[in-house]
Amino acid sequence: MGFPDRKDFFDRCRRLVIKVGSGVLTTERGLNRVMIHRLSDQVAELRLRDKDRKIIIVSSGAVASGVRKIGLKERPRNIPHKQASAAVGQGVLMEAWEQAFDKYDLLVAQVLLTSEDLAHRHRYLNARNALETLLDWGILPIINENDTVVVEEIKFGDNDQLSALMAGLIGADLVVNLTDTEGLYDCDPRVNASARLIPVLHKVDARIIECATPRPGAVGTGGMLSKINAARKCLASGIPMIIAPGRERDVLLRLMEGEELGTAFIPRGRMYQGKKIWLANLPKPSGDLVLDAGAVKALSRGGKSLLPIGVLAVRGNFGMGSPVRCVDEGGRVVGVGLSNYKAAEIERIKGRHTEEIAAILGLKPFDEVIHRNNFVLSEELMQGTGDGGSNA
């Protein structure tokens, strides 16, 4: 029982998140540079096949690389030791990725995040805008949890969860989670030789959770249960995820050709709703922006961003990154989006051209009051919440 339209599905994938686990990237001798080069070869090929395809990599391996380089006998168990190991290993990890992509003249960028960076809306927006800029410039982001400064209360938990959050952040079409197993089995294959691979799932329920195990590998922090929880997040956002064998030869290229490797989590109903679901479930908007007819048309029909010239009035006292309602002059809600500016700043630049922002405010961090990627129409708010959200 497979997913019948895999090839067509992957052909339509324009935004791809690839998560690579420590079990794939490290060996007893340290970082597996051969594997990094193999993966970089495949990523370069995927970009060559479709120049519009945007890819980010969520890379584990910093702590494990540090452990090997320092010569520790086992992975540290407390946070200070993990932080120190990550500080040593992160440079080793990034150097390896940089060298691997250099032969294709592909630039890479290191992006280190903690959960706190995404918990606050203005920092979430900053992270999103930075990633969008890197992708627009053709630079490949290499993302990792910032283990050097992280503390327990602001941890993502592991890079499985981070990859799911990154998928929602950039509006990914697919997450490929490369691990050191073939996929999800009906029981743990490490202890049961009769375990069978599950090829396709459309939801995560109690039965599926029972199939997983929280036991991680020797150099990782996750385990199959962590990947199941990440898949649950992806399904709730309408984003497919595949758990696939990262050490398998040409695994990414074979997946993109439609080969049924690993376990595919395919949401039912309409796809690509993660951003809309996230926006629809935001807390109560912090204020309103009253728009003229031209701005309403640009947002509702043209898929454009909101520029300051289209704003007639500002209601409420909100900060940068806050969710705000956009309404027309009659009070009808057009949609909800995240503001690039504070309410007081929009009050000063409303009705003005983008070119005037710097002169009025003294700086111009953004052209748009609300970027189209951070906006959802009111009709979509009403319709989008039912697609895939029941698995959250």
C-alpha positions in Angstrom: 0.0 0.0 0.0 1.9 3.1 -1.2 1.2 6.6 -2.2 0.2 6.3 -5.9 1.3 9.8 -7.1 4.7 10.1 -5.4 6.6 11.1 -8.5 4.1 13.9 -9.4 3.9 14.9 -5.8 7.7 15.3 -5.5 7.8 17.1 -8.8 5.6 19.8 -7.3 7.8 20.2 -4.2 9.3 23.7 -4.3 10.3 24.0 -0.6 12.1 21.1 1.0 13.4 20.7 4.6 16.0 17.9 5.0 16.8 16.8 8.5 19.9 14.7 9.0 20.4 12.9 12.3 23.6 12.3 14.2 23.3 8.6 13.5 23.7 9.4 9.8 26.4 12.1 10.1 28.7 10.6 12.7 30.8 7.5 13.2 33.0 6.2 16.0 35.9 8.1 14.4 33.9 11.4 14.4 32.1 13.3 11.7 31.2 11.2 8.6 32.5 13.5 6.0 31.9 11.0 3.2 28.2 11.0 4.1 28.1 14.8 4.1 29.6 14.8 0.6 27.1 12.2 -0.6 24.2 14.3 0.7 25.6 17.5 -0.7 25.9 15.8 -4.1 22.2 14.9 -4.0 21.1 18.4 -2.8 23.1 20.0 -5.5 21.5 17.7 -8.1 18.0 18.5 -6.8 18.7 22.2 -7.1 20.1 21.7 -10.6 16.9 19.8 -11.7 14.7 22.7 -10.5 16.4 26.0 -10.0 13.3 27.4 -8.2 13.4 24.7 -5.5 14.3 26.1 -2.1 16.1 23.7 0.3 17.1 24.0 3.9 19.1 21.4 5.9 18.5 20.8 9.6 21.8 19.2 10.6 22.5 17.3 13.8 26.0 16.4 14.7 27.5 19.4 16.6 27.5 17.8 20.0 28.5 14.4 18.6 31.3 15.9 16.6 32.6 17.7 19.7 32.4 14.5 21.7 34.6 12.7 19.2 37.0 15.6 18.7 37.5 16.1 22.5 37.8 12.3 23.0 35.0 11.8 25.5 33.9 8.2 25.9 30.2 8.9 25.8 27.8 11.7 25.0 27.5 14.3 27.9 24.4 14.1 30.0 24.3 17.5 31.6 23.8 20.8 29.7 27.2 22.5 30.5 29.0 19.5 29.1 26.7 19.5 26.0 27.3 23.2 25.6 31.1 22.8 25.6 31.0 19.8 23.3 28.7 21.8 20.9 31.1 24.7 21.0 33.9 22.5 19.8 31.8 20.5 17.3 29.8 23.2 15.6 32.7 24.6 13.8 33.8 21.2 12.6 30.3 20.5 11.4 29.9 23.7 9.4 33.3 23.4 7.9 32.4 20.0 6.6 29.2 21.2 5.0 30.9 24.3 3.6 33.6 22.2 1.9 31.1 19.7 0.6 29.1 22.4 -1.2 32.0 24.5 -2.3 32.7 22.2 -5.2 29.3 23.3 -6.6 29.9 27.0 -5.8 27.0 26.8 -3.4 27.2 29.1 -0.4 25.9 27.9 3.0 24.8 29.9 6.0 24.9 28.7 9.6 21.6 29.4 11.5 21.5 28.6 15.2 18.1 28.7 17.0 16.5 28.1 20.3 12.8 27.6 20.9 12.8 31.1 22.5 13.6 32.5 19.1 10.3 31.2 17.7 8.2 31.8 20.8 8.3 35.6 20.5 6.6 36.8 17.4 9.1 39.5 16.5 12.0 37.1 16.7 9.9 34.5 14.8 9.4 37.1 12.1 13.1 38.0 12.1 14.1 34.4 11.7 11.6 33.9 8.9 12.7 37.0 7.1 16.4 36.1 7.4 15.7 32.6 6.0 13.6 34.0 3.2 16.5 36.3 2.3 19.0 33.5 2.3 16.7 31.4 0.1 16.1 34.3 -2.3 19.9 34.8 -2.6 20.4 31.1 -3.5 22.2 30.4 -0.2 21.6 27.1 1.6 20.8 27.5 5.3 22.2 24.9 7.6 20.1 25.0 10.7 20.9 23.5 14.2 19.7 24.0 17.7 22.0 26.4 19.5 23.3 23.9 21.9 26.2 26.2 23.0 23.8 28.6 24.8 20.6 26.5 25.2 19.2 25.7 28.6 16.6 23.0 29.4 13.6 25.3 29.5 14.2 26.7 26.0 15.2 23.5 24.2 13.3 22.4 21.2 13.9 18.9 22.5 15.9 17.7 19.5 16.3 18.5 15.8 13.3 16.3 14.8 11.1 18.9 16.4 13.1 21.8 15.0 12.7 20.4 11.5 8.9 20.4 11.9 8.9 24.0 13.2 11.2 25.1 10.3 8.8 23.5 7.8 6.0 25.6 9.2 8.3 28.7 9.3 9.1 28.6 5.6 5.9 27.0 4.3 7.6 23.8 3.2 6.0 21.4 0.9 7.9 18.4 2.4 10.1 17.3 5.2 12.5 14.4 4.7 13.9 13.1 8.0 17.0 11.1 7.3 17.8 8.6 10.1 19.8 5.5 10.7 16.8 3.2 10.3 14.7 2.2 7.3 11.6 4.0 8.6 8.8 3.3 11.1 8.3 -0.4 11.9 5.3 -1.9 13.7 7.7 -2.8 16.5 11.4 -2.1 17.3 13.5 -3.9 14.7 16.5 -3.8 17.0 14.8 -6.2 19.4 12.3 -8.0 17.1 13.4 -9.7 13.9 9.8 -10.0 12.7 9.2 -6.2 12.7 7.6 -4.9 9.4 8.1 -1.5 7.8 5.0 0.7 7.6 5.1 2.4 4.2 2.4 5.1 4.4 0.4 6.7 7.2 -2.2 9.5 7.2 -2.4 10.1 10.9 -0.6 9.5 14.2 -2.8 7.8 16.8 -2.2 5.7 19.9 -1.5 2.6 17.8 1.3 4.3 15.9 2.8 5.8 19.0 3.0 2.2 20.5 5.1 1.3 17.4 7.7 3.9 18.2 10.5 3.8 20.8 12.0 6.7 22.6 15.4 5.0 22.8 17.9 7.2 20.8 21.1 6.0 19.2 24.4 6.3 20.8 25.1 9.8 19.5 21.6 11.2 19.1 19.0 12.7 21.4 15.8 11.6 19.6 14.6 8.1 18.7 11.6 7.0 16.7 9.1 8.5 19.2 10.6 11.9 18.6 10.2 11.5 14.8 6.6 10.4 15.3 6.0 13.6 17.3 7.6 15.6 14.6 5.4 13.9 12.0 2.4 14.7 14.1 3.3 18.4 13.9 3.8 18.2 10.2 0.5 16.5 9.6 -1.3 19.1 11.7 0.2 21.8 9.4 -0.7 19.9 6.2 2.9 19.2 5.5 4.0 15.7 4.4 7.0 14.1 6.1 9.1 11.1 5.2 11.3 9.1 7.6 13.9 7.6 5.3 17.2 5.7 5.6 19.9 8.4 5.5 22.7 6.0 4.8 21.0 4.5 1.7 22.8 5.3 -1.5 21.2 8.3 -3.3 18.2 8.3 -1.0 17.1 11.8 -1.7 17.3 11.4 -5.5 15.5 8.1 -5.3 12.7 9.6 -3.2 12.3 12.4 -5.7 12.0 9.8 -8.4 9.0 8.4 -6.5 10.7 5.3 -5.0 8.8 4.2 -1.9 11.6 4.3 0.6 10.9 4.7 4.3 7.6 5.8 5.9 5.6 8.6 4.3 3.2 10.6 6.5 0.7 12.1 4.1 -1.9 14.5 5.4 -5.5 14.0 4.1 -7.4 16.8 2.4 -5.9 20.0 1.1 -2.1 20.3 1.3 0.2 23.2 2.3 -2.0 24.6 5.0 0.5 24.9 7.8 1.0 28.6 7.5 -2.8 29.2 7.3 -3.5 26.9 10.2 -0.8 28.6 12.3 -2.2 32.1 11.5 -5.7 30.9 12.1 -4.8 29.7 15.5 -2.9 32.8 16.6 -4.1 34.6 19.8 -6.6 37.4 19.4 -5.2 40.0 17.1 -3.5 42.9 18.9 -5.0 45.6 16.7 -6.5 46.6 13.4 -5.3 48.2 10.2 -8.0 49.9 8.1 -7.1 49.6 4.4 -8.2 51.5 1.3 -9.9 49.8 -1.6 -6.6 49.4 -3.6 -4.9 47.6 -0.7 -7.9 45.3 -0.2 -7.9 44.3 -3.8 -4.1 43.7 -3.8 -4.4 41.5 -0.8 -7.5 39.6 -1.6 -7.1 39.1 -5.4 -3.5 39.8 -6.3 -1.7 37.9 -3.5 0.4 41.1 -2.8 2.0 42.4 0.4 0.5 45.3 2.3 2.4 48.5 1.7 2.1 51.6 3.9 0.4 53.6 1.2 -2.7 51.4 1.5 -3.2 51.9 5.2 -5.8 54.5 6.2 -5.9 54.1 10.0 -4.3 52.2 12.9 -6.2 50.8 15.8 -4.6 49.4 19.0 -1.1 49.6 20.4 0.9 46.6 19.1 4.5 45.7 18.6 6.6 44.4 15.8 5.6 40.9 14.8 2.1 41.1 16.4 -0.9 39.6 14.7 -3.2 42.3 13.4 -6.5 42.3 11.5 -6.8 44.0 8.2 -10.3 45.5 7.6 -11.8 47.6 4.8 -13.4 50.9 5.3 -16.8 49.2 6.1 -15.3 47.1 8.9 -15.2 43.8 6.9 -12.3 41.6 7.9 -10.0 41.1 4.9 -7.5 38.9 6.8 -4.9 38.5 9.5 -1.2 39.0 9.3 2.0 39.7 11.3 3.0 43.3 11.3 6.6 44.3 10.4 6.3 47.5 12.3 5.0 48.8 15.6 1.6 50.5 15.7 3.2 53.9 16.4 5.5 53.5 13.4 2.6 52.5 11.0 0.7 55.6 12.3 3.6 57.7 11.0 4.1 56.0 7.6 0.4 55.2 6.7 -0.6 56.6 3.3 3.0 57.2 2.4 5.1 55.6 -0.3 7.7 52.9 0.6 10.5 55.2 -0.5 9.6 57.6 2.2 9.8 55.2 5.1 13.5 55.8 5.9 13.1 59.6 5.9 10.2 59.4 8.2 11.4 56.7 10.7 15.1 57.2 10.3 15.5 53.6 8.9 13.6 51.2 6.6 14.0 47.6 7.8 11.1 46.4 5.6 9.3 47.6 2.5 6.1 46.0 3.6 3.9 46.6 6.6 2.8 43.0 6.2 4.6 40.5 3.9 2.3 38.3 1.8 4.0 35.2 3.3 2.8 36.4 6.8 -0.8 37.0 5.8 -3.9 34.9 5.3 -7.3 35.9 3.9 -10.3 35.7 6.2 -12.0 33.2 3.9 -8.9 31.0 4.3 -9.0 31.4 8.0 -12.5 30.0 8.1 -11.7 27.1 5.7 -8.2 26.2 6.6 -8.6 25.1 10.2 -10.2 21.8 9.3 -7.4 20.4 7.1 -5.1 18.1 9.1 -5.6 19.9 12.4 -7.2 16.9 14.2 -3.9 15.2 14.5 -2.3 18.0 16.5 
